Amino acid sequence: MDAALAVVNPEAGGYDEDEIDAIVAALRDVGEVELVHTTSPRELERALEGLDGRRLVIAGGDGSLHAAAAALDRLALLDSTSVAVIPLGTGNDFAGGLGLASGLDAAEALAQGVEERTFDLVRTDDAIVVNAAHAGIGAVAAEKATTLKQVLGDAAYKAGALIAGVGAGPWRLTVTVDDRELWPEEGDAAVLVAIANGSSVGGGTALLPHARPDDGELDVLVSTATSPGERTGLGVALLRSEHDERPDVATARGHAVVVEGEAIPWNLDGELPGESTRRRFTIEPAALRLLVPRGG
């Protein structure tokens, strides 16, 4: 790994001090490693300002990788920094899609040798997306889960999804992919829109199972499962990865996506920026340089 700066957020889910110590020890077997704890975007930026050409190691989930990519972009360091990910906790959809190990196993695999691979990023009006953006009932579920997490723990997302599935939306929207209107059809409204770089969200739900983060394209999904029965069916189909066969689901692929219409809540890699009436997404091929175990 050579010289590296390892960054961890002690307030993030999945943080365990003993595990972090073991991870850093494994990395130090093959190179000098500085460990920095950050808990805010500004602290993260200050840490990255001291990279000085070293490789960056992010110990955390999708949210941590998202925060690091966004900070590197703001500092104009994205195209010159190699990033290694050591997944922690359960929210590791992007790393899981790449088949990466987690925790100490990931650190030991990196210590055996690395190679650099490039992956796409998604840009929207005011943010970078590493894994996926989705709007509608999924974003409402995430918001409810944040409120319920202190009480329900790991069950919070499922409870949030239940609340959202019953009562949220629908929203009247137009979804355009590369200037082709994917939606709507006459009289229909949407409950879910997704724009994906990676294939899964929410700790393993294969929302767009054919999405690949290195193919230079965005995968897009719109669902109009508005009735209670349709929403229940959509949920079951999502669990079985059969939702793209439903008549109330439309999918497409492209390079630029515009979602506009009624104000709808968004989830961007787990960040909840609130509602918007218009968002535009574009793909930026090979913009993220990741270090993965050699041969991985």
Phi, psi and omega in degrees: 000344184060201180288136184215153171250119180258129183240134178219145176256108183293348179266356181280157176296144179089000181287131176218117187300319180295320179295319179297317178300318180292322179297313181295321178299319179296319179291325182288348175295338185236005179176167179284131182229127172258129179259129179233135174260130178228144182233004181212159177304321181291320176298320179296316178300317180298320178296317183288335175296340178261016180301313177054045176083356180285160173285151182253130176246122178254115176260106183164190183263199181303322180297322179291319177294318177302312181298320180293316179298319180295318179293317177299322179295315180297328181270004182058037179246000187297317185278357181241006185241129174267132186240130171253142182245129172245098185296136175231154178074205186249342184270069186236052184294318181295309180296322179297323178295336178270357180076023182280144173289173180235164174058219183299325178301321179294317179297318180293324177294319178295323181294339179281350180134144184230161170222153181265134173233150179254144181227158181284160169234156176251133176248135171238186191309317188225021186202163169255143175238126179270313186255297185199151170240138174213152185230153178104225188295330178294320179291321176296319178300317180296321179294316178296321181296322178300319179291323187271349192298321182295333181269317190255349180063228184296341180280356187297319183294320179295320178295318177298320179296322179296313179299314181295318183297328181280317194243350189271144174070195003278175181234137177273118188223160166242130178241120183243130179242115182051047178067011174251129183284113177279327184208151018256174164258162188306124173082358183264154174230158186258150172248344183208132172230135179226139175234115192237142168258316174262171190270339186225162178220169172062031178079028172128002176284117185282078185293316176229081192297341182266359180292139178229129186281012179226021183257002176074016180224154172266140172257135188233141178222140173228133176238137177244036180282079191272328182282159178305318180295319179295321180295319177298316178298321178297317180299316178296318180295324177299316179298330181264002184057038179243009188291332182287356175267354184281147179290342179264019176232129175241141179230158178200170175225148180182192184248341179216135183228136175237128176242120182213155181145225179294150179299127184227140180284146183241153170235119180244099183055035180091346174279142183243089184281358180097196184272154171210155178264349178204131171222140176243136181237138175227153178267139175241097186297143172052038184268343183246123181261110181250140172266124179236159177306138183304130182084359182272000000 
